[in-house]
Amino acid sequence: MPQGRVPATGAIVHTAGALGTGQDASVQYVNLVGTDGWLQAQDDATMQRIALPKYTKVLVSPPHLGRVKFRVQEGAHLGRTLSLSEANARMYLGSKSSVQQPARMMVTYGRYVERWISEARGGQPIDQQMATVAINGLTVAVTMNSVWNGLFTPLEPGEYKVLLPDVPHRGNMTRFYRDTEPRLQFDQVWFPIQHGDNSRYVHVGNVSDGCVTVLDLARWADVHEALISHRSPDGRSVATLTVRGTPERPR
Amino acid sequence: MNALKTTWRLATVSIWFAVSVCAAENTEQPHEPLSADTLRILSNIDRRASERTEADKRAADSLNRDGERAYRKGNYRAARTAFSNSYPNFPTAFAYIMTGDSHWRAALQIARSHAASSAMGTNGSRACVMSNEHFPHDLLMDLDQHHEVGLALAAKANGGKLPSEPLVQRASAEAACLRNLGTRYETQPATACVDMDALAACLGAPLLQ
C-alpha cells in the first residue's frame, strides 16, 4: 500500500492513492453480462447506473465495505470509476480478456427476396435484400435492407470497422422477438458500423434499415460473442467488416 | 371465441363493402376485399391476443409517443421506425395506420429533397427521383400490411363499422387513393417515372397536426 508523510505534521500515513494506481489493483474484465448483453455498474459520484459490454477491461481495487470499485479502461466510459457489490464483482468480473485483434466479418450479398414472412412481427411480409455473414467459423443469414423507397439502402461493398457498442439499444425494438425465439439474448447490443453518421449497425432482428441484421434469432448470441470477444489495438472497434458482391436491389 | 369470430367477420365484411372517397380524385369506389397478407396479419393478431401483457402495451405506447413526436417535427423516417416497432409489441390500429402513412410521407420527402438537389437535364427536365420498377409492388404490399390492417382493427373495435374519427376517415381515403395510384402504375413500364405530385395528393396534409 502506498505511503507518504504529511508535510505539516510529519506524520506517516497510508493511502490507497488514486484508484487504479495502488499496488493491489488488478486488471479484470467483464466476463458475465445480463440477458440484455450488458453489465450494470454504479457510478458512486452520481448514483447513475452505467452499462458496460462484455470483456470491458477494468482496473479493480480491493473490496472496501462490501463494495468493489474499478476504473474502466476502454469504451464509452473510459476513465470512469464505477462500483459493484462484492458479490456481484465476484460473479461478473473475471480474468478472461478479449482477443487483442479485430475479428474478420465477411458479408456476401445474395438474393433479393420479396415477401419474406416475419412470424415474429405478426406475419408481416418483408422485401429483404439477403446476404450471408461469415465470422469465426459461423455462417448466418442476414438482411441488408428491408425498408425501401429511398428511406434506407443496402450498405455498399467495401471495408468498414465494426465499433464497440456504446450504450444498450432500446429493448422495445427487439423484445418482441423473444416471443418467437425464447433463446434470444443480448438483443440490446447493437454494434455500430463506422460509416456516415454511424447509424447502421450489426444487430439482431427481422427488419434492416440498411444494417447488417441477423435473421437467425437463436444464433445471435454466437455472433455477439464472436464480435464482442475481439478488440482492435486502439480498443475502439471489434471487427473489420468486408462487404462483397452486389445487392440485387440497390435502392 | 364465437363472438370474437362474429365480430371479426362483421369487421371484414364491413371493410369489404365500405365505400371510400379518394381524396385526390374525389371519386367513389368500392373498397377491395382484404388481401391474403392483411388476413394473415389480422389472424395472427387474434391468435396471440391473449398472450399480450401490460408490459407489451407500455412498450408499444412508448414507441407511439416517439413516433408522434418525430411525425409532428416532420421527421417521417424516424416516425416510421418508431411506429413500425410499436405494433409487434402490441398491435393497434393507430400504429399500423401511422406506419403506412409515415412511410410514404418519408419517401415523398426524400424524393423531393433529391429532386431539389439534382441537376437539371439538358432538356430542362429533372432526373426521375422514383422509378416505377418496384413502386406498385411496394405500395400495394405496404397498404395491405399497414393501412388495411389498421383500418380493419379500427372497424373491429367499433363493432364492425369504420369509426367516424377524422384520423381513421382520412386514413381510409388515403388508402383508397394510394391503392388507385399503385394499381395505375402496375400497368406502366418499369422505366416509368412515378408522379410525386400524385403521391402527395393522396397523402394530403399530415394526419397528426
Interface residues (C-beta under 8 A of the other chain):
Chain A: E114 R115 I117 A120 R121 G122 G123 Q124 P125 D127 V147 W148 N149 G150 L151 G171 N172 M173 R175 F176 D179 V207 D209 R249
Chain B: D37 R40 I41 S43 N44 I45 R48 E51 D56 A59 A60 S62 L63 R77 R80 T81 S84 N85 Y87 P88 N89 P91 H103 W104 A106 A107 I110 A111 H114 V129 M130 H134 F135 H137 D138 M141 D144 Q145
